[in-house]
């Protein structure tokens, strides 16, 4: 059955576009391929829109499976109510679906089921009818029912279950919880010292649906750690009044019993269930928000500009243990490593300068990468004071995750004969040369961006981050002859198995000279070739192989060159061909969007989307938080962006925080609207708490 219209409704994308995308994906196409090479079919849908269609389709499929299970369960119970089945088939809301199924779920033995076994359902029905005559309970006192009180209590147990499972009432209360529910948190007694991190939430209350995602995650983490108690509170008078309007008629004895049952149903079943449900929804929304922030940050991090293939000296700084130094060639291969001790307690400054000068001259080093961790500023200051014989560029590099790589299986595989300190320094150097190629080897959660990444739904997080990595790798493209298997595995249609096969083939047969040689790689069939070929670059005998032009368009490209009476090689880099975007014949033949992309790629082949950020030199007089004062204006570099603000490196150990309200005077929904990672910003110190190492910043200067 085709559910494209349902996916279209949820994604706000046309039914036609959704159907095309789903057909392509079902046929084995990948998101990067569809976004880049099937624009005319999809109407130019972006990568994230196609990903959204895929995710929504999976949710619809999950719901369909659940409906099938429910109908099978009802069939097994010989329940064949046409109205119920029609409601289930028409329902596309997960909560409503579960409400419909609730009365028919197999249950453990309950008070209500025991009461039914004791023949009290008839009494429950009499009470629910609320006729204005006295209850005749005596006839129900039999078997294990000893007296009238036990009979009435059993009947009320059944009524409580009916109220709890009443779909209409449950939905009414659900809406009430969403509309008026307050999320609260309180400090647990005796946890004052341990819970100082959560001081903001010691006595917190706010409308649940208005609480920012980072606060929800903080409260839930504090609760999980046993430091806070939290939950949802709703005015009980309002909720009970709502139930009474649905169930109570008049002022009879039966009506009073029903009021008693409503109290029990709400306190013991409805409130706990709806509170748990709303908390779960808040958590899911907070997770989604946090994952989106993480995804945007990761994309910016992966698309940081490379310095390129330059001979690099990398330093992983340290005090007592020294600074690990490595020299890398233009391919990132390790040439030499050593350790220098310029800082306390050794103070071998002159020896360090001599060693670094020697290495720079010996390997004709072009750039120096210095990790920004412990002793980073001090090491940078020393290196900048050295007068090298030739020009050398010096960069501070974010080293988050380098230690993770150095201890990983990938690090051990790449450098089995070197210890973790060497691997960490190599990682710092390589991520300066090509951040994308190096960062794909590290778990994104270890890269120091995002918020509460260990608290959110890990399956959701992995799926989103894998998509971002795949998106970035394919957006940039990779050289087939030099890319590592860790980079190749993210190319559309390849994966880890084929990536290893490509590397093995390369070792056995030498460099690829033509993109079509890929078809000789074991297990790389026509479909995989179609998906990956446009994102790989080969410097060989076919000039188009070193561009983003897909092989399926080579013939058309050669015909265009013939029409212009120039060679394909002469056409590459020739911006005058952009005038052909208005050629009606070519538009009809190739598709308007495909033609525009083709000509843009030919005119500006392999245009790298990554842009170089400004290098920031921190104030040499500011090395510790004690050097700061309120009102001071200085420059910093954005290191992390969250929903509530941005963290800024000021050149000292502690990062400052620009709260979202202090970024700009105009309204923004997220700091990502105006800031990006590694951006150099001018800030003023708004608040300074030296004892707690907190620095509040503002960009409103």
Secondary structure per residue as TSV (DSSP state, phi and psi in degrees):
chain	resnum	aa	ss	phi	psi
A	1	X	-	360.0	140.4
A	2	X	-	-88.6	115.1
A	3	X	-	-107.9	22.2
A	4	X	H	-62.1	-35.4
A	5	X	H	-64.6	-34.3
A	6	X	H	-69.1	-44.0
A	7	X	H	-62.5	-40.6
A	8	X	H	-60.6	-40.7
A	9	X	H	-62.9	-42.9
A	10	X	H	-73.0	-32.8
A	11	X	H	-95.5	-9.3
A	12	X	T	61.3	33.4
A	13	X	-	-118.0	145.6
A	14	X	-	-59.4	149.3
A	15	X	H	-57.4	-40.7
A	16	X	H	-62.7	-46.2
A	17	X	H	-64.5	-42.7
A	18	X	H	-61.9	-43.5
A	19	X	H	-62.7	-41.8
A	20	X	H	-62.5	-46.8
A	21	X	H	-61.2	-47.4
A	22	X	H	-63.7	-38.4
A	23	X	H	-63.7	-42.1
A	24	X	H	-65.0	-45.1
A	25	X	H	-65.9	-41.1
A	26	X	H	-65.2	-24.7
A	27	X	T	-86.3	6.4
A	28	X	T	98.3	4.7
A	29	X	-	-73.4	154.0
A	30	X	-	-103.1	160.6
A	31	X	H	-60.3	-48.6
A	32	X	H	-58.4	-40.1
A	33	X	H	-64.9	-46.9
A	34	X	H	-62.3	-43.9
A	35	X	H	-65.5	-34.3
A	36	X	H	-93.3	-38.8
A	37	X	H	-117.4	5.3
A	38	X	-	-130.6	36.8
A	39	X	H	-63.9	-37.5
A	40	X	H	-68.4	-32.8
A	41	X	H	-71.6	-39.4
A	42	X	H	-90.0	-4.9
A	43	X	T	76.5	25.4
A	44	X	S	78.5	27.2
A	45	X	-	-62.7	140.2
A	46	X	-	-80.3	164.4
A	47	X	H	-50.8	-49.3
A	48	X	H	-67.9	-28.7
A	49	X	H	-71.0	-40.5
A	50	X	H	-65.9	-41.1
A	51	X	H	-61.8	-39.7
A	52	X	H	-63.3	-40.4
A	53	X	H	-62.7	-44.4
A	54	X	H	-60.2	-46.1
A	55	X	H	-64.5	-43.2
A	56	X	H	-67.1	-35.8
A	57	X	H	-63.8	-39.1
A	58	X	H	-64.7	-39.0
A	59	X	H	-64.3	-41.5
A	60	X	H	-63.0	-42.1
A	61	X	H	-62.7	-40.4
A	62	X	H	-62.6	-40.1
A	63	X	H	-67.1	-38.4
A	64	X	H	-62.4	-44.3
A	65	X	H	-61.4	-39.7
A	66	X	H	-65.7	-41.5
A	67	X	H	-63.3	-40.2
A	68	X	H	-62.4	-41.5
A	69	X	H	-63.6	-43.6
A	70	X	H	-62.2	-44.8
A	71	X	H	-64.9	-39.2
A	72	X	H	-61.8	-40.6
A	73	X	H	-65.0	-42.2
A	74	X	H	-65.6	-40.2
A	75	X	H	-61.6	-42.2
A	76	X	H	-63.4	-30.6
A	77	X	T	-86.8	2.6
A	78	X	T	60.8	36.5
A	79	X	-	-100.5	115.9
A	80	X	-	-131.8	46.0
A	81	X	-	-77.3	118.1
A	82	X	H	-61.7	-38.1
A	83	X	H	-64.6	-44.4
A	84	X	H	-62.9	-46.4
A	85	X	H	-63.7	-36.6
A	86	X	H	-65.0	-40.9
A	87	X	H	-64.2	-41.4
A	88	X	H	-64.3	-45.3
A	89	X	H	-64.9	-31.9
A	90	X	H	-86.4	-10.1
A	91	X	-	-85.8	130.1
A	92	X	-	-127.7	22.7
A	93	X	-	-114.4	123.0
A	94	X	H	-60.4	-41.6
A	95	X	H	-66.5	-43.4
A	96	X	H	-62.8	-40.3
A	97	X	H	-60.8	-44.6
A	98	X	H	-67.5	-33.4
A	99	X	H	-63.2	-42.8
A	100	X	H	-63.2	-35.2
A	101	X	H	-84.8	-19.3
A	102	X	H	-50.6	-46.6
A	103	X	T	-66.3	-16.4
A	104	X	T	-109.6	1.9
A	105	X	S	-66.9	143.3
A	106	X	-	-68.5	127.7
A	107	X	-	-116.6	153.9
A	108	X	-	-69.8	170.1
A	109	X	-	-65.2	126.0
A	110	X	-	-121.2	171.6
A	111	X	H	-60.2	-37.4
A	112	X	H	-66.9	-41.2
A	113	X	H	-67.6	-36.8
A	114	X	H	-63.5	-42.3
A	115	X	H	-62.4	-39.8
A	116	X	H	-63.6	-42.8
A	117	X	H	-60.0	-29.8
A	118	X	T	-88.8	10.9
A	119	X	T	74.9	29.5
A	120	X	-	-100.0	3.5
A	121	X	H	-66.5	-33.8
A	122	X	H	-61.7	-42.5
A	123	X	H	-63.9	-39.7
A	124	X	H	-60.6	-40.4
A	125	X	H	-66.4	-39.1
A	126	X	H	-62.5	-45.0
A	127	X	H	-62.3	-43.6
A	128	X	H	-64.3	-27.4
A	129	X	H	-70.2	-27.7
A	130	X	T	56.0	40.9
A	131	X	-	-70.8	149.3
A	132	X	S	-83.8	50.9
A	133	X	S	-133.7	160.2
A	134	X	-	-65.6	146.3
A	135	X	-	-73.3	133.2
A	136	X	-	-100.5	93.1
A	137	X	-	-91.1	-21.1
A	138	X	G	-54.3	-37.5
A	139	X	G	-69.9	-12.6
A	140	X	G	-95.5	-3.9
A	141	X	-	-86.7	96.3
A	142	X	-	-162.3	165.4
A	143	X	T	61.5	-126.9
A	144	X	T	-83.1	-2.1
A	145	X	-	-87.6	113.0
A	146	X	-	-86.1	-28.7
A	147	X	S	-156.0	176.9
A	148	X	H	-60.0	-39.6
A	149	X	H	-61.2	-42.2
A	150	X	H	-67.4	-36.1
A	151	X	H	-64.9	-46.5
A	152	X	H	-64.4	-42.0
A	153	X	H	-62.2	-41.2
A	154	X	H	-62.9	-42.1
A	155	X	H	-62.7	-40.2
A	156	X	H	-65.5	-34.0
A	157	X	H	-60.6	-39.4
A	158	X	H	-67.8	-42.3
A	159	X	H	-63.2	-39.6
A	160	X	H	-57.7	-42.4
A	161	X	H	-66.1	-41.4
A	162	X	H	-60.4	-44.9
A	163	X	H	-63.9	-43.8
A	164	X	H	-61.0	-36.4
A	165	X	T	-96.0	6.5
A	166	X	-	-74.6	110.1
A	167	X	H	-58.9	-46.8
A	168	X	H	-61.6	-47.8
A	169	X	H	-66.0	-41.0
A	170	X	H	-59.9	-41.8
A	171	X	H	-66.0	-39.3
A	172	X	H	-60.0	-47.6
A	173	X	H	-67.2	-35.9
A	174	X	H	-59.1	-47.3
A	175	X	H	-62.8	-36.4
A	176	X	H	-64.6	-43.3
A	177	X	H	-61.0	-44.0
A	178	X	H	-66.5	-40.0
A	179	X	H	-74.7	-39.0
A	180	X	H	-122.0	-5.8
A	181	X	-	-61.8	139.5
A	182	X	E	-112.2	131.0
A	183	X	E	-86.6	126.4
A	184	X	E	-125.9	156.7
A	185	X	E	-147.6	146.3
A	186	X	E	-138.5	152.3
A	187	X	E	-70.2	134.6
A	188	X	-	-76.8	139.3
A	189	X	T	-57.5	133.4
A	190	X	T	84.3	4.7
A	191	X	-	-110.4	17.8
A	192	X	T	-55.7	-45.3
A	193	X	T	-71.3	-47.0
A	194	X	T	-66.5	-28.5
A	195	X	T	-96.8	15.4
A	196	X	G	-56.9	-30.3
A	197	X	G	-59.0	-29.5
A	198	X	G	-103.3	25.9
A	199	X	G	-54.2	-35.9
A	200	X	G	-59.2	-25.6
A	201	X	G	-108.8	16.9
A	202	X	T	-65.4	-31.1
A	203	X	E	-148.2	76.3
A	204	X	E	-114.7	140.8
A	205	X	E	-155.5	130.3
A	206	X	E	-157.2	152.5
A	207	X	E	-53.8	125.6
A	208	X	G	-55.7	-44.0
A	209	X	G	-75.7	-6.5
A	210	X	G	-104.1	-5.1
A	211	X	S	-72.6	126.5
A	212	X	-	-60.5	151.8
A	213	X	H	-58.8	-38.6
A	214	X	H	-67.1	-30.6
A	215	X	H	-71.8	-40.4
A	216	X	H	-59.1	-48.0
A	217	X	H	-66.0	-35.8
A	218	X	H	-66.4	-45.1
A	219	X	H	-62.7	-44.4
A	220	X	H	-67.2	-35.5
A	221	X	H	-67.1	-44.2
A	222	X	H	-61.0	-36.4
A	223	X	H	-68.2	-43.9
A	224	X	H	-61.5	-35.3
A	225	X	T	-80.4	-2.3
A	226	X	T	78.2	18.9
A	227	X	S	-100.2	-25.3
A	228	X	E	-124.7	154.5
A	229	X	E	-111.5	141.4
A	230	X	E	-148.7	166.7
A	231	X	E	172.1	-169.6
A	232	X	E	-114.3	131.7
A	233	X	E	-119.1	137.9
A	234	X	-	-133.9	145.2
A	235	X	-	-58.7	115.3
A	236	X	H	-65.3	-35.3
A	237	X	H	-58.0	-42.0
A	238	X	H	-66.1	-44.7
A	239	X	H	-67.5	-43.4
A	240	X	H	-65.6	-38.8
A	241	X	H	-60.9	-38.6
A	242	X	H	-63.4	-43.8
A	243	X	H	-65.6	-40.0
A	244	X	H	-62.7	-36.9
A	245	X	H	-63.2	-29.8
A	246	X	H	-82.9	-29.6
A	247	X	H	-121.0	-24.7
A	248	X	-	-95.4	130.7
A	249	X	-	-126.6	115.1
A	250	X	T	75.9	-159.6
A	251	X	T	-129.0	35.2
A	252	X	S	-77.1	173.5
A	253	X	H	-59.2	-40.2
A	254	X	H	-63.5	-38.6
A	255	X	H	-62.0	-39.0
A	256	X	H	-66.8	-37.9
A	257	X	H	-66.0	-38.0
A	258	X	H	-66.0	-39.3
A	259	X	H	-59.4	-37.9
A	260	X	H	-65.0	-41.8
A	261	X	H	-65.7	-37.0
A	262	X	H	-63.0	-42.0
A	263	X	H	-59.0	-46.3
A	264	X	H	-64.9	-45.3
A	265	X	H	-59.8	-41.4
A	266	X	I	-70.5	-49.7
A	267	X	I	-67.3	-40.4
A	268	X	I	-95.8	-21.2
A	269	X	I	-126.0	-59.1
A	270	X	I	-65.1	-50.4
A	271	X	H	-61.3	-50.8
A	272	X	H	-58.4	-40.7
A	273	X	H	-68.4	-45.9
A	274	X	H	-72.0	-33.3
A	275	X	H	-64.0	-46.5
A	276	X	H	-62.8	-39.9
A	277	X	H	-64.4	-44.8
A	278	X	H	-68.1	-40.2
A	279	X	H	-61.0	-39.2
A	280	X	H	-64.4	-41.3
A	281	X	H	-66.0	-41.8
A	282	X	H	-61.3	-42.6
A	283	X	H	-63.5	-43.0
A	284	X	H	-63.2	-41.7
A	285	X	H	-67.2	-42.3
A	286	X	H	-63.1	-40.8
A	287	X	H	-59.3	-47.2
A	288	X	H	-61.9	-42.8
A	289	X	H	-62.3	-46.7
A	290	X	H	-63.6	-40.3
A	291	X	H	-65.4	-38.3
A	292	X	H	-64.9	-41.3
A	293	X	H	-61.4	-46.9
A	294	X	H	-60.0	-43.5
A	295	X	H	-62.0	-44.8
A	296	X	H	-63.0	-43.4
A	297	X	H	-63.4	-43.6
A	298	X	H	-62.9	-41.9
A	299	X	H	-60.5	-43.1
A	300	X	H	-65.1	-38.5
A	301	X	H	-66.1	-45.3
A	302	X	H	-68.3	-29.2
A	303	X	T	-95.9	18.3
A	304	X	-	-63.8	143.6
A	305	X	-	-68.5	138.1
A	306	X	-	-84.3	153.2
A	307	X	-	-82.5	-13.5
A	308	X	-	95.6	-171.9
A	309	X	S	-78.8	89.6
A	310	X	-	-128.0	148.1
A	311	X	-	-66.9	122.1
A	312	X	E	-123.2	136.7
A	313	X	E	-109.4	125.0
A	314	X	E	-117.3	140.9
A	315	X	E	-125.3	125.4
A	316	X	E	-100.2	102.4
A	317	X	-	-72.5	158.9
A	318	X	-	-170.0	160.5
A	319	X	S	-91.8	-86.9
A	320	X	T	-61.3	-40.7
A	321	X	T	-84.1	-4.0
A	322	X	-	86.1	177.7
A	323	X	E	-106.6	120.3
A	324	X	E	-79.8	128.3
A	325	X	E	-118.1	132.4
A	326	X	E	-131.3	149.9
A	327	X	E	-115.9	131.8
A	328	X	E	-122.0	144.8
A	329	X	-	-83.2	-175.7
A	330	X	T	-65.9	-18.0
A	331	X	T	-92.4	-1.2
A	332	X	-	85.9	11.3
A	333	X	-	-77.9	142.9
A	334	X	E	-76.4	125.1
A	335	X	E	-101.7	-39.4
A	336	X	E	-162.7	150.5
A	337	X	E	-142.5	153.0
A	338	X	E	-159.9	178.5
A	339	X	E	-128.8	137.0
A	340	X	E	-122.5	155.7
A	341	X	-	-129.2	70.8
A	342	X	-	-80.5	-15.8
A	343	X	S	-107.0	172.0
A	344	X	T	-57.3	144.9
A	345	X	T	-92.6	-3.9
A	346	X	T	-79.7	-39.5
A	347	X	-	58.8	39.6
A	348	X	-	-88.9	59.7
A	349	X	H	-64.0	-52.0
A	350	X	H	-63.7	-41.1
A	351	X	H	-63.6	-39.2
A	352	X	H	-63.7	-45.8
A	353	X	H	-60.0	-42.5
A	354	X	H	-63.9	-43.3
A	355	X	H	-63.5	-47.7
A	356	X	H	-64.3	-40.7
A	357	X	H	-62.3	-43.3
A	358	X	H	-60.9	-46.5
A	359	X	H	-65.7	-40.0
A	360	X	H	-62.1	-42.2
A	361	X	H	-71.6	-44.0
A	362	X	H	-59.7	-44.1
A	363	X	T	-103.3	9.0
A	364	X	T	49.3	50.5
A	365	X	-	-61.6	135.9
A	366	X	-	-103.6	-33.1
A	367	X	E	-137.5	149.8
A	368	X	E	-119.7	127.9
A	369	X	E	-108.4	125.6
A	370	X	E	-118.7	124.4
A	371	X	E	-62.9	145.1
A	372	X	S	-93.8	16.7
A	373	X	S	-84.6	-147.8
A	374	X	T	-53.7	129.8
A	375	X	T	70.7	9.8
A	376	X	H	-63.5	-48.4
A	377	X	H	-62.4	-43.1
A	378	X	H	-64.7	-39.9
A	379	X	H	-67.7	-42.1
A	380	X	H	-59.4	-44.1
A	381	X	H	-60.1	-42.9
A	382	X	H	-65.2	-47.9
A	383	X	H	-61.9	-39.8
A	384	X	H	-68.0	-18.8
A	385	X	H	-83.5	-11.6
A	386	X	-	-80.8	133.7
A	387	X	-	-96.4	95.7
A	388	X	-	-77.3	158.5
A	389	X	S	-71.4	-22.8
A	390	X	S	-134.0	167.2
A	391	X	-	-67.2	129.6
A	392	X	-	-132.8	127.6
A	393	X	E	-85.5	140.8
A	394	X	E	-119.6	129.5
A	395	X	E	-128.8	141.4
A	396	X	E	-89.4	133.0
A	397	X	E	-121.1	133.1
A	398	X	-	-65.3	118.4
A	399	X	-	-98.9	10.5
A	400	X	T	-55.5	127.6
A	401	X	T	92.8	-11.8
A	402	X	H	-63.0	-38.2
A	403	X	H	-69.2	-31.7
A	404	X	H	-65.3	-45.4
A	405	X	H	-61.5	-44.3
A	406	X	H	-63.1	-27.5
A	407	X	T	-98.5	1.2
A	408	X	S	-84.3	168.4
A	409	X	H	-63.3	-35.3
A	410	X	H	-64.0	-45.5
A	411	X	H	-60.6	-43.3
A	412	X	H	-66.0	-37.6
A	413	X	H	-66.8	-40.1
A	414	X	H	-74.2	-36.3
A	415	X	-	-133.0	69.5
A	416	X	T	-65.6	-22.5
A	417	X	T	-99.1	5.7
A	418	X	S	-122.0	153.2
A	419	X	-	-84.0	178.4
A	420	X	H	-65.6	-27.6
A	421	X	H	-67.8	-38.1
A	422	X	H	-66.8	-45.7
A	423	X	H	-60.3	-40.8
A	424	X	H	-62.7	-42.1
A	425	X	H	-66.7	-39.9
A	426	X	H	-60.4	-42.9
A	427	X	H	-60.2	-41.3
A	428	X	H	-62.4	-44.2
A	429	X	H	-66.1	-43.7
A	430	X	H	-67.9	-34.8
A	431	X	H	-72.7	-18.2
A	432	X	H	-74.8	-43.4
A	433	X	H	-64.1	-46.1
A	434	X	-	-154.4	90.9
A	435	X	H	-54.6	-43.4
A	436	X	H	-61.5	-47.6
A	437	X	H	-63.1	-30.1
A	438	X	H	-90.3	-38.9
A	439	X	H	-70.7	-22.2
A	440	X	T	-66.5	-13.3
A	441	X	T	-85.2	-7.0
A	442	X	S	-115.2	138.2
A	443	X	-	-55.9	120.9
A	444	X	G	-52.6	-29.3
A	445	X	G	-65.5	-15.4
A	446	X	G	-96.9	7.4
A	447	X	S	-93.3	4.9
A	448	X	S	76.1	19.7
A	449	X	-	-122.3	155.7
A	450	X	S	99.3	-172.9
A	451	X	S	-142.8	136.7
A	452	X	S	50.2	38.1
A	453	X	T	-65.5	-21.7
A	454	X	T	-88.0	-7.4
A	455	X	T	-99.0	-20.9
A	456	X	S	-80.8	167.8
A	457	X	-	-55.7	113.3
A	458	X	H	-68.7	-31.2
A	459	X	H	-66.9	-45.1
A	460	X	H	-62.3	-44.5
A	461	X	H	-61.2	-47.0
A	462	X	H	-62.0	-43.1
A	463	X	H	-61.9	-44.4
A	464	X	H	-67.4	-43.9
A	465	X	H	-70.3	-37.2
A	466	X	H	-60.7	-39.8
A	467	X	H	-63.5	-41.8
A	468	X	H	-65.2	-43.9
A	469	X	H	-61.4	-46.4
A	470	X	H	-60.2	-43.3
A	471	X	H	-60.1	-46.5
A	472	X	H	-67.7	-44.3
A	473	X	H	-61.1	-44.1
A	474	X	H	-74.2	-28.6
A	475	X	H	-65.3	-39.2
A	476	X	H	-82.3	-39.9
A	477	X	-	81.8	157.5
A	478	X	E	-135.4	151.9
A	479	X	E	-77.2	120.5
A	480	X	T	-61.3	-34.0
A	481	X	T	-84.1	-12.5
A	482	X	T	-122.8	-14.3
A	483	X	-	-67.1	140.4
A	484	X	-	-74.5	163.8
A	485	X	H	-65.1	-26.1
A	486	X	H	-69.9	-30.4
A	487	X	H	-83.1	-42.5
A	488	X	H	-60.7	-32.3
A	489	X	T	-65.9	-17.6
A	490	X	T	-92.6	-4.9
A	491	X	S	-70.6	139.2
A	492	X	T	-50.1	128.7
A	493	X	T	83.0	0.3
A	494	X	T	-98.9	-71.2
A	495	X	H	81.8	173.0
A	496	X	H	-66.6	-38.8
A	497	X	H	-63.8	-51.1
A	498	X	H	-67.0	-32.9
A	499	X	H	-59.9	-44.5
A	500	X	H	-64.8	-39.7
A	501	X	H	-62.6	-38.7
A	502	X	H	-64.5	-45.8
A	503	X	H	-62.9	-41.8
A	504	X	H	-63.4	-43.1
A	505	X	H	-62.5	-39.9
A	506	X	H	-62.4	-41.0
A	507	X	H	-66.6	-39.6
A	508	X	H	-79.6	-33.5
A	509	X	H	-114.8	-2.0
A	510	X	-	86.4	-176.1
A	511	X	-	-64.8	148.3
A	512	X	-	-72.5	135.6
A	513	X	S	-111.3	-6.6
A	514	X	S	-153.4	139.4
A	515	X	G	-61.6	-29.8
A	516	X	G	-68.6	-16.7
A	517	X	G	-64.3	-20.0
A	518	X	G	-56.0	-31.5
A	519	X	G	-66.0	-14.7
A	520	X	G	-85.4	-10.3
A	521	X	S	-69.3	130.3
A	522	X	T	-52.8	133.7
A	523	X	T	70.4	6.0
A	524	X	-	-97.5	94.4
A	525	X	-	-85.2	-173.0
A	526	X	H	-62.5	-38.2
A	527	X	H	-67.2	-44.9
A	528	X	H	-63.0	-39.4
A	529	X	H	-62.5	-45.3
A	530	X	H	-56.8	-42.9
A	531	X	H	-72.2	-38.1
A	532	X	H	-95.7	-25.7
A	533	X	G	-56.9	-38.9
A	534	X	G	-70.1	-16.2
A	535	X	G	-103.0	0.4
A	536	X	E	-107.1	148.9
A	537	X	E	-121.6	134.7
A	538	X	-	-131.2	125.8
A	539	X	-	-91.6	95.4
A	540	X	S	-144.8	-143.2
A	541	X	S	-87.0	-5.3
A	542	X	-	-116.1	108.0
A	543	X	G	-57.7	-30.0
A	544	X	G	-68.8	-21.8
A	545	X	G	-64.2	-21.1
A	546	X	G	-100.2	24.7
A	547	X	S	-129.5	178.1
A	548	X	S	-88.8	11.3
A	549	X	-	-73.1	128.5
A	550	X	-	-75.6	141.0
A	551	X	G	-53.2	-27.6
A	552	X	G	-65.8	-13.7
A	553	X	G	-108.8	7.5
A	554	X	H	-60.7	-45.5
A	555	X	H	-61.6	-43.8
A	556	X	H	-64.0	-37.5
A	557	X	H	-66.2	-41.3
A	558	X	H	-65.7	-35.3
A	559	X	H	-67.1	-37.4
A	560	X	H	-64.2	-42.5
A	561	X	H	-62.1	-41.2
A	562	X	H	-63.8	-40.1
A	563	X	H	-61.7	-36.2
A	564	X	H	-85.7	-5.7
A	565	X	T	61.6	38.8
A	566	X	S	-134.7	164.5
A	567	X	-	-79.5	161.5
A	568	X	H	-58.8	-40.4
A	569	X	H	-61.9	-39.2
A	570	X	H	-71.1	-27.3
A	571	X	H	-75.2	-29.9
A	572	X	T	-69.3	121.6
A	573	X	T	90.7	0.1
A	574	X	-	-93.7	103.3
A	575	X	G	-73.5	-12.3
A	576	X	G	-66.3	-21.0
A	577	X	G	-69.9	-12.1
A	578	X	G	-62.8	-18.6
A	579	X	G	-64.6	-19.6
A	580	X	G	-73.7	-8.0
A	581	X	G	-61.4	-20.6
A	582	X	G	-97.0	4.1
A	583	X	-	-69.2	110.6
A	584	X	H	-63.1	-39.2
A	585	X	H	-62.1	-46.6
A	586	X	H	-66.9	-36.1
A	587	X	H	-61.4	-43.4
A	588	X	H	-69.6	-34.9
A	589	X	H	-75.0	-44.8
A	590	X	H	-101.6	-23.4
A	591	X	-	101.1	138.1
A	592	X	H	-60.4	-47.8
A	593	X	H	-69.4	-37.4
A	594	X	H	-64.5	-41.5
A	595	X	H	-63.4	-44.7
A	596	X	H	-60.7	-45.7
A	597	X	H	-63.0	-42.4
A	598	X	H	-61.7	-48.7
A	599	X	H	-68.5	-36.6
A	600	X	H	-63.8	-40.2
A	601	X	H	-68.0	-38.4
A	602	X	H	-68.5	-38.9
A	603	X	H	-72.1	-36.3
A	604	X	T	-132.4	72.5
A	605	X	T	-65.4	140.8
A	606	X	T	53.9	38.4
A	607	X	-	-67.8	117.7
A	608	X	-	-75.7	123.5
A	609	X	-	-72.8	-7.9
A	610	X	-	-85.4	130.7
A	611	X	-	-113.1	138.8
A	612	X	-	-71.8	130.6
A	613	X	-	-84.7	156.0
A	614	X	-	-64.9	141.9
A	615	X	-	-84.7	135.5
A	616	X	-	-108.8	128.2
A	617	X	-	-102.0	115.6
A	618	X	-	-73.2	155.8
A	619	X	-	-61.3	122.1
A	620	X	T	-65.5	-20.7
A	621	X	T	-84.3	-6.8
A	622	X	-	-113.0	105.6
A	623	X	-	-124.6	-15.0
A	624	X	S	-139.1	159.8
A	625	X	G	-61.1	-27.0
A	626	X	G	-67.1	-16.8
A	627	X	G	-80.5	-7.2
A	628	X	-	-93.1	160.0
A	629	X	-	-151.5	154.4
A	630	X	T	-61.6	138.4
A	631	X	T	93.6	-11.9
A	632	X	-	-67.2	137.1
A	633	X	E	-108.6	130.4
A	634	X	E	-154.6	172.0
A	635	X	E	-101.0	149.0
A	636	X	E	-146.6	176.4
A	637	X	E	-127.1	129.9
A	638	X	E	-66.5	123.5
A	639	X	E	-108.7	-23.6
A	640	X	E	-157.4	144.8
A	641	X	E	-125.8	131.2
A	642	X	E	-125.2	179.0
A	643	X	T	-66.8	-26.7
A	644	X	T	-98.4	-4.4
A	645	X	E	161.6	-166.3
A	646	X	E	-130.7	140.6
A	647	X	E	-94.6	140.2
A	648	X	E	-128.0	131.0
A	649	X	E	-80.0	121.5
A	650	X	-	-104.3	6.3
A	651	X	S	91.3	8.6
A	652	X	S	-123.4	178.2
A	653	X	S	-61.4	-41.8
A	654	X	S	-89.5	135.0
A	655	X	-	-83.8	148.4
A	656	X	E	-93.1	159.8
A	657	X	E	-118.4	124.9
A	658	X	E	-96.9	109.0
A	659	X	E	-64.5	151.0
A	660	X	G	-54.2	-32.1
A	661	X	G	-72.6	-14.1
A	662	X	G	-106.1	10.4
A	663	X	T	-85.2	-45.2
A	664	X	-	-153.9	161.4
A	665	X	S	-78.4	-22.7
A	666	X	S	-85.8	158.3
A	667	X	-	-71.4	133.9
A	668	X	-	-133.6	143.0
A	669	X	S	-82.5	-23.4
A	670	X	-	-152.4	145.0
A	671	X	G	-57.3	-25.7
A	672	X	G	-63.7	-15.2
A	673	X	G	-66.3	-28.6
A	674	X	T	-128.5	-13.5
A	675	X	-	-120.1	158.2
A	676	X	-	-142.5	159.5
A	677	X	T	-59.0	143.9
A	678	X	T	71.9	2.7
A	679	X	-	-67.7	136.7
A	680	X	E	-86.0	125.3
A	681	X	E	-127.6	149.6
A	682	X	E	-96.8	127.3
A	683	X	E	-133.5	160.2
A	684	X	E	-121.1	140.9
A	685	X	E	-76.9	115.8
A	686	X	E	-91.2	-42.5
A	687	X	E	-139.5	143.7
A	688	X	E	-138.1	119.5
A	689	X	E	-122.0	90.3
A	690	X	T	-63.6	-41.2
A	691	X	T	-63.2	-36.5
A	692	X	T	-99.0	5.9
A	693	X	T	58.0	44.3
A	694	X	E	-118.9	135.0
A	695	X	E	-128.6	115.2
A	696	X	E	-95.5	129.5
A	697	X	E	-119.8	161.0
A	698	X	E	-138.1	146.4
A	699	X	S	-99.5	-1.6
A	700	X	-	-84.8	81.3
A	701	X	-	-104.7	360.0
